[in-house]
Amino acid sequence: MAKRSSRRELAGASGLIFLCLASCEGKHRPYPGDLLRQADAASETAPERAEPALTPAAGTSPSEAVGEGARLPSLDTSPAGSSPNTLNPEVDTPNPEVSKPTEDAGAAANPIGCDCSNSPATPFCKTTTDGNPTLLNTCVECLSSADCASAAASRCDQQTGRCSGCRGNGDCSSIAGKPICSDDGAAQCVECVVDTDCTNNPSSSKCNTVTNTCAQCVLDSDCPTPSASRCADNRCQPCVNDAGGSHCGHIANGNTVLGVCDTSGAAGVCVQCTGTQSAACGASICDSLARACSPFPAGTARICQTCISDASCPANDRCVLETFDLTTVGYACFPLAQNGTCGLTPFAGLTRVNTIDGAIEDVCLLRRTTCAAFNALELQSCTMDADCGETNLNDGRCVTDGSLGMRCSIPCSNGADCPSNDDRSCLGACVFDF
């Protein structure tokens, strides 16, 4: 019985084989009877074996893949270029799930998440669709403005994922010391654009609009202090007398304009006048020590009289600081040397000095006394040497002056120390009758 079942199955299979062989043009086609005899012969000798699986093993020919309930694959006998499997559409209908194309090609190119560790210029992975959805799962330069540390590019552009120039002060919040977005077309974070941006920086309350930085000053007028009235390198500094002016025209003390730069000291300072710059005083002279105008006209002081500037003295005299025995006495007028000599006694001490106005001059000083003792000479009565000259200085002498009695005189070593320029008049002190 088993052999007859096999014969029927083979007969059905041989019919299918016949159809296959019939499609082969130009080949030998055996008759159906021959095929049946061959199949019977094979069934007589072949041992019974398990029915093959529906799916043949790799390399198995279609004629070998038969068995109980097996169905041979349909044969494609369609002409070239026609749709495949037209003979058995039931078997060969494509699986819509298998053949479904990839719906999101971009998602395939940009899988969820991204590794940006090897791209230092774009170190952040864009995992949200805000701004520009095409940047999803790509490496970008920034995700927010907090990732942008450059003053020139402090804003994160969500359309490009790159740091760009600021558009408002809020884009500069992460830039230390530069909280203001410039409005001059540069679009970068700066320290200031107007003075009010420097309000919290009292030592640098002016905005340098060239560098957009807070500074102590931009103009000289930003420096109101006489000792630091010039603006240089955005700092208030002492004035100088240069081609730029005195740097003092904006300085005043009450109603008094301190328009002159005095450079006689270690650093320039603004004053009302100096001995050589006294235009502010009109017809009066400037007190060279006070650096202020005096009520005195020029040339009113005489030799050995107190002076306040070189202009106080006659034209051929200079105002010089007088000393005696290393003691500073005060400023007085002394005659200038003429052709390197001192011809007027008792001013016989030829000396090079700095005058009160800073001029270096050769002048003729008193050698053995002071102006105070010289001015009392023969005019002041006395009872002792201490009554003549400066207090506590050995610069005067009290001598007899004939019928006038005791009068003040001055010490001498020869006639050049006495007004007469006569050695006979010097007896340790200048005498009046000889």
C-alpha positions in Angstrom: 0.0 0.0 0.0 2.8 2.3 0.8 4.4 1.7 -2.6 1.1 2.5 -4.4 0.7 5.8 -2.5 4.2 6.7 -3.5 3.4 5.9 -7.1 0.5 8.2 -7.1 2.5 11.0 -5.6 5.2 10.5 -8.1 2.7 10.5 -10.9 1.5 13.9 -9.8 5.0 15.1 -9.5 5.9 13.8 -12.9 3.1 15.9 -14.4 4.6 19.0 -13.1 8.0 17.9 -14.3 6.5 17.4 -17.7 5.3 21.0 -17.7 8.8 22.1 -16.8 10.4 20.0 -19.5 7.9 21.1 -22.1 9.0 24.7 -21.6 12.6 23.9 -22.6 12.9 24.6 -26.4 15.3 22.7 -28.5 15.7 19.9 -25.9 14.8 16.2 -26.0 11.3 15.7 -24.6 10.7 12.1 -23.3 7.1 10.7 -23.6 5.0 10.5 -20.5 5.0 6.7 -20.5 8.7 6.7 -20.2 8.6 8.9 -17.3 6.1 6.7 -15.5 8.1 3.6 -16.1 11.2 5.3 -14.7 9.2 6.4 -11.7 7.9 2.8 -11.0 11.3 1.4 -11.3 12.6 3.9 -8.8 9.8 3.2 -6.4 10.4 -0.6 -6.5 14.0 -0.3 -5.5 14.0 2.8 -3.3 13.6 2.3 0.4 10.9 4.1 2.3 12.1 7.4 3.8 10.7 10.2 5.7 8.8 12.8 3.7 10.9 15.8 2.9 10.2 19.2 4.6 8.3 21.7 2.6 11.3 24.0 2.4 14.2 22.3 0.5 17.7 22.4 1.8 20.1 24.7 0.1 21.2 23.2 -3.2 18.3 20.8 -3.5 16.7 20.6 -6.9 12.9 21.2 -7.3 12.3 17.5 -8.3 13.8 16.3 -5.0 11.7 18.5 -2.8 8.5 16.4 -2.6 6.5 14.8 0.1 3.1 14.5 1.7 1.2 17.7 1.1 4.3 19.3 -0.4 3.9 21.9 -3.1 6.5 22.6 -5.6 7.5 26.2 -6.1 6.0 27.8 -9.1 8.1 28.0 -12.2 8.7 31.4 -13.8 8.0 30.9 -17.4 7.2 34.5 -18.1 9.0 36.3 -20.9 12.0 38.4 -20.0 10.9 41.8 -18.6 7.5 40.6 -17.4 6.4 40.5 -13.7 7.8 37.5 -11.9 5.6 34.7 -10.3 2.6 35.3 -12.6 2.0 31.5 -12.7 1.4 31.3 -8.9 0.3 34.6 -7.4 -1.0 32.9 -4.2 2.5 31.7 -3.3 4.5 34.6 -4.6 2.5 37.6 -3.3 5.2 39.9 -1.7 5.1 40.5 2.1 4.1 44.1 2.6 6.0 44.3 5.9 9.2 42.9 4.3 9.1 45.0 1.2 8.1 48.3 3.0 10.8 50.9 2.2 12.6 52.9 4.9 10.3 55.8 5.7 12.8 58.3 7.2 16.0 58.4 5.3 17.3 61.3 7.5 16.7 59.3 10.6 18.8 56.5 9.1 21.6 59.0 8.4 21.3 60.6 11.9 20.5 57.9 14.4 19.2 58.8 17.8 22.0 60.7 19.6 25.5 61.3 18.3 29.1 61.1 19.4 30.8 64.4 19.1 33.9 63.6 21.1 36.1 63.7 18.1 34.8 67.1 16.8 36.2 69.8 19.1 34.8 72.5 16.9 31.2 71.1 17.3 31.3 69.3 20.6 27.5 69.2 21.4 24.9 66.8 20.1 21.6 68.4 19.0 18.9 66.1 20.4 15.9 68.4 20.1 14.0 69.8 17.1 13.8 73.4 18.3 15.1 76.0 16.0 16.1 74.0 13.0 14.8 70.3 12.8 17.4 69.4 10.2 20.1 69.7 12.9 18.5 66.8 14.9 21.2 64.3 16.1 24.0 66.3 14.5 27.1 67.7 16.2 26.9 71.5 16.6 29.0 74.3 18.1 26.4 75.3 20.7 23.1 74.4 22.2 22.5 77.7 24.1 24.3 81.0 24.5 25.9 79.6 27.7 28.1 77.5 25.4 29.5 80.6 23.6 32.4 82.2 25.5 33.6 84.6 22.8 32.7 88.3 23.0 32.5 88.4 19.3 30.3 85.4 19.1 28.2 85.1 22.3 24.8 84.1 21.0 23.9 80.6 20.0 22.1 80.7 16.6 19.5 77.9 16.8 19.2 77.9 13.0 22.8 77.1 12.4 23.9 75.6 15.7 26.8 78.0 15.7 27.9 80.9 18.0 27.3 84.3 16.4 27.3 88.0 17.2 25.0 89.3 20.0 21.7 90.9 19.3 21.0 92.3 22.7 22.5 92.7 26.2 21.0 89.4 27.2 23.3 87.6 24.8 26.3 88.9 26.8 25.3 87.6 30.2 27.9 84.9 30.1 30.8 87.1 29.0 32.7 88.3 32.1 33.3 92.0 32.2 31.5 92.7 28.9 27.7 92.8 29.6 26.8 95.2 26.8 26.0 94.4 23.2 27.6 97.0 21.0 25.3 98.9 18.7 27.9 100.1 16.2 27.4 97.2 13.8 30.2 95.1 15.3 27.6 93.0 17.1 29.9 91.9 19.9 29.9 92.1 23.7 31.8 95.0 25.2 32.3 96.7 28.5 30.4 99.9 27.6 28.9 102.0 24.8 27.9 105.1 26.9 29.1 106.6 30.2 26.1 105.2 32.1 27.3 101.7 31.4 30.3 102.5 33.7 28.1 103.6 36.7 29.2 100.7 38.9 32.9 101.5 38.2 33.5 104.8 40.0 37.2 104.8 39.4 36.6 104.5 35.6 33.3 106.3 35.0 33.8 107.3 31.4 33.3 105.1 28.4 35.9 105.2 25.7 33.8 104.7 22.6 36.8 103.8 20.5 37.7 100.8 22.6 34.3 100.4 24.3 36.0 100.2 27.7 35.4 102.0 30.9 38.1 104.5 31.6 39.0 107.2 34.2 38.9 109.8 31.5 38.6 110.4 27.8 39.3 114.1 27.7 41.3 116.5 29.8 38.0 117.9 31.1 37.3 114.6 32.7 40.1 115.3 35.1 39.2 118.0 37.6 42.2 117.8 40.0 45.0 120.4 39.7 47.7 117.8 40.3 46.2 115.4 37.7 44.4 117.5 35.0 45.7 115.8 31.9 44.0 112.7 30.4 46.6 110.3 28.9 46.2 106.6 28.3 42.6 107.1 29.7 44.1 108.0 33.1 44.2 111.4 34.8 47.9 112.5 35.1 49.9 115.6 35.9 49.9 118.4 33.4 52.9 119.1 31.1 53.7 122.2 29.0 53.7 120.7 25.5 52.3 121.4 22.1 48.9 120.1 23.3 48.5 123.0 25.7 48.8 123.5 29.4 46.0 120.9 30.2 44.8 123.3 32.9 42.2 125.5 31.2 39.3 123.6 32.8 40.7 123.7 36.4 39.4 126.4 38.8 39.5 127.2 42.5 36.3 128.9 43.1 36.2 131.8 40.7 40.0 131.6 40.2 41.0 129.8 37.0 44.2 127.7 37.5 45.2 127.9 33.9 48.9 127.6 34.1 50.9 124.3 34.4 53.7 124.7 36.9 56.5 122.2 36.2 59.0 123.5 38.7 58.3 120.6 41.1 58.6 116.9 40.6 55.3 116.8 38.7 53.2 119.4 36.9 50.4 121.0 38.8 47.8 123.6 37.7 48.2 127.1 39.2 47.0 130.6 38.6 50.4 131.8 37.6 54.2 131.5 37.8 57.0 134.0 37.8 57.5 133.4 34.1 53.8 132.9 33.2 51.9 135.8 34.9 49.5 136.9 32.1 46.6 136.2 34.4 47.9 138.9 36.8 47.8 141.8 34.4 50.1 144.6 35.6 50.9 142.8 38.9 53.5 140.2 39.4 53.0 136.6 40.3 54.1 135.3 43.7 56.4 132.6 42.6 56.1 130.6 45.8 52.3 130.9 46.2 51.7 130.5 42.4 49.1 133.2 42.7 48.8 136.8 41.6 50.1 139.5 44.0 49.1 143.1 44.4 52.6 144.3 43.6 53.8 145.8 40.4 57.1 144.6 38.8 60.5 146.1 39.9 59.4 147.6 43.3 62.0 145.7 45.5 65.5 147.0 45.9 68.8 145.2 46.6 68.7 143.1 49.7 64.9 143.6 50.0 62.4 140.8 50.2 61.2 139.6 46.8 58.5 137.2 45.6 59.7 136.7 42.1 62.6 137.7 39.8 60.2 140.4 38.5 60.1 141.9 42.0 63.7 143.1 41.6 65.3 145.6 39.3 66.1 144.5 35.8 69.8 143.6 36.7 68.9 141.9 40.0 67.6 138.5 40.8 65.5 137.1 43.6 67.7 134.5 45.4 67.3 132.4 48.5 69.8 133.9 51.1 71.6 131.6 53.6 74.2 132.4 56.3 76.2 129.9 58.2 74.1 127.2 56.5 70.9 128.9 57.9 68.2 129.7 55.3 67.2 133.3 55.8 64.8 134.1 52.9 64.5 135.5 49.4 66.1 138.8 48.6 67.2 140.7 45.5 70.9 140.4 44.7 72.8 142.0 41.7 73.8 140.0 38.7 77.5 139.6 38.0 78.8 141.7 35.2 81.1 140.0 32.8 81.9 137.4 35.5 82.8 139.9 38.2 81.2 141.6 41.2 82.0 145.3 41.2 79.5 146.5 43.8 80.6 146.1 47.4 79.8 144.6 49.9 78.2 142.2 47.4 81.4 140.6 46.5 80.5 136.9 46.8 80.3 135.6 43.1 78.0 132.6 43.2 76.0 130.6 40.7 72.5 130.0 42.0 69.0 129.0 41.0 66.7 132.0 41.2 63.2 131.9 42.7 61.8 131.4 39.2 64.2 128.6 38.4 66.7 130.5 36.3 70.4 129.6 36.7 72.4 132.8 37.2 75.7 134.2 38.4 74.9 136.6 41.2 76.9 138.6 43.7 76.1 137.7 47.4 77.2 139.1 50.7 80.2 137.2 52.0 80.2 137.9 55.8 76.7 139.1 56.7 73.0 139.1 55.8 70.7 141.6 54.2 69.1 142.2 57.6 72.4 143.4 59.0 73.3 145.3 55.8 70.0 147.2 55.8 70.6 148.2 59.5 74.2 149.4 58.7 74.8 152.9 60.3 71.0 153.4 60.5 70.1 151.4 63.6 71.4 152.2 67.1 72.5 149.4 69.3 74.2 148.4 72.6 75.5 145.0 71.5 76.2 142.9 68.4 73.1 140.8 69.0 71.0 144.0 68.4 72.1 144.0 64.7 71.1 141.6 62.0 69.2 138.3 62.1 68.3 136.9 65.4 70.7 134.3 66.7 73.1 134.8 63.8 76.6 136.3 64.1 76.0 138.6 61.2 76.0 142.1 62.9 78.3 144.4 64.8 77.6 147.2 67.1 80.3 150.0 66.7 80.8 153.7 67.6 79.9 156.1 64.9 81.4 159.4 66.2 78.8 161.8 67.4 76.0 159.4 66.5 77.0 157.0 69.2 76.7 153.2 68.9 75.4 152.1 65.5 74.9 148.7 63.8 77.6 147.6 61.3 78.7 144.4 59.6 81.7 142.1 60.0 84.5 142.2 57.4 87.8 140.6 56.4 88.9 143.4 54.0 87.6 146.4 52.3 85.5 144.4 49.8 83.2 143.5 52.7 82.4 147.1 53.4 80.5 149.6 51.4 83.5 151.8 50.9 85.6 149.0 49.3 88.6 150.4 51.4 90.7 148.2 53.5 91.2 151.0 56.0 87.5 150.8 56.8 87.7 147.2 57.9 88.7 146.9 61.6 86.9 143.5 62.1 83.8 145.5 61.4 83.1 148.2 58.9 83.8 151.6 60.5 82.3 154.8 59.3 85.1 157.3 60.1 88.6 156.3 58.9 
